[in-house]
């Protein structure tokens, strides 16, 4: 009986080690963007729609893909853009350029405090958006698949009224993921959702465990604002820019 008991404990210890809590993870994700062209065209002046339609279709045909990195431990994470455009992307795409401008500085997510800080540098002004992390009510499904040769389980949730489909690793016990996603019992490896009529599909490309600390560094000169305050600040900057152009004319 002793060999059998010993084998049982060996198998038990292996299973416990396999699904262990990770202190630090580095991962990279690709984000594919897609959208309904008609929704965008409705916001564009009629005289400019034909030209815009051609441009938007070309952008979608070539593919809109951004790459991000995630550094995370069990309480803090840094999600930032990797400043490199994939060959499949349209390098002249205004949509990609806007995403690059918005995400060129990191997003810091504080899981324990349930808040995030998003750095933004726009029109020569630096801001830090400080907000609560969105609460996501997840429902874990029975579906499973393998991503990077690791078992992942499907979950469905909502960011506000926007549905989110995610796949999380069963053996990477880290409550985190790309963008502002969190709240599952494992690292989110894939996620798809729609925000502001743009569909975003994140897929993990690589992952490594390292003995490092997550270092949070952001500009002390930046103005800390809420999302609503940031929108007001942008309107002021845009108005000032218009007035400056009028003066030049």
Secondary structure as UniProt FT lines:
FT   HELIX           2..18
FT   STRAND          25..35
FT   HELIX           37..41
FT   TURN            42..43
FT   HELIX           46..48
FT   HELIX           49..62
FT   STRAND          64..72
FT   STRAND          76..81
FT   TURN            87..88
FT   TURN            91..92
FT   HELIX           94..103
FT   STRAND          107..110
FT   TURN            111..114
FT   STRAND          115..122
FT   TURN            123..124
FT   STRAND          125..132
FT   STRAND          139..147
FT   TURN            148..149
FT   STRAND          150..159
FT   TURN            160..161
FT   STRAND          162..169
FT   TURN            179..180
FT   STRAND          188..195
FT   TURN            196..197
FT   STRAND          198..208
FT   TURN            220..221
FT   STRAND          223..225
FT   HELIX           227..248
//
